[in-house]
Amino acid sequence: MTTCTHVNHDEHMCMLLAKKTDVEALKPIVRDAKFICKNCGRAAAEAERLCAPVAL
């Protein structure tokens, strides 16, 4: 696993889950997911929500 240096890392799925963000707040982020993180395997609709996005 690599370290993420993105400016908005706090908005990535890994950080949102680490902060125990409510699942209702996560639903719009993962709905119709088009990307998966090659570091952690989490999915999101927008690549900007992941550290190392790869298109599905």
N, C-alpha and C positions, 0 to 999 in steps of 0.2 A: 504494500500500500504506500502511496506517495502522499506527501504533505501538500495540502491545497494552499495556494498563496493568492487566490482571488480576493479582490477588495470586498466583495459582498458575500464572503464565505458564510456569514451568519444567516443568509437566506437560503443556503443549500439544504437539501433534504437531510443530510447527515447531522447538521447542526440543529435543525428544527426538531428532529427526533431526540437528539441528545438533551435538548431543552424541554423535552416532554410536552411539545406543542399539542394542543387538543386535536384529535383526529378529524373533527369537523372542519378545522382550518386547513388540514392537509388535503382533504378531498378534491378541491378545485386544482390543486397543484399536480396531483397524480392522475386526474381524470383524463382519459384519452392519451395516456402516456405515449410519447414518441421517442424517448431517450432512456437509456439505462446507464448507470455509473459503472465504469469498469473497475473502480476501487471497491465499492461496497455493494453493488448490485441493486441499489434503490432505483426506482423509476420516476420519471416526471414528464409532463407535457412539454416543458421548455428546457433546453440544454443549460440555460443559465442557473437552473436550480440544482445542478450536480457538479461535483468536483472534476470528474473525468468522463463527460458524456460521450456516448456512442449511440448512433441512430439505431432504432429497432428495425 
